[in-house]
Amino acid sequence: MKIKLIITDIDGVWTDGGMYYDQTGNEWKKFNTADSAGVLFARLLGIETCIITGETTEIVNRRAQKLGIKYLFQGVKNKLQVATQLCNDLGISLDEVAYIGDDINDIVLLSAVGTAGSPQNAPDYVKKHSRIITRAAGGNGAFREFVETILTENNLLEKAVELFLQGQNKIEQ
């Protein structure tokens, strides 16, 4: 089945799951720039990326903007409902979606999509709902590895690299 949309959680997938606060209440998240290539490779192949997260932060909004991710849903309690509506809007089915998530609130969506994945450090009760388990932990390039695994399985990774080398895009860090 051809993947037409890649959906990702943020905390625990793109980050190590830590929430850092300074003494004035500012929140910090550390992103791994390697994950940017996952977004780029998907885009080069005409595959959209979507973020669905339970948290609501300006940090994630800025990251999505920097990477040109146009589908961002924050503060979501029911990820399956949001994903289903987006699929309806795009005219695709959940079978054509790949999703990577790392925690209990991701299980329902992981169980509903065509390709499910989790970072290596997700709990076993989450990983059992995932076909792809990355070697990388969340915050250490797990999203990129998930995308590259899907592209490799579909013989598309070399095509994405070739398109990049032809100068059709650049990696935003």
Summary of the structure (lengths in Angstrom):
residues: 173
radius of gyration: 15.1
end to end distance: 30.2
largest distance: 48.9
contacts: 573
relative contact order: 0.21
helix: 40%
strand: 15%
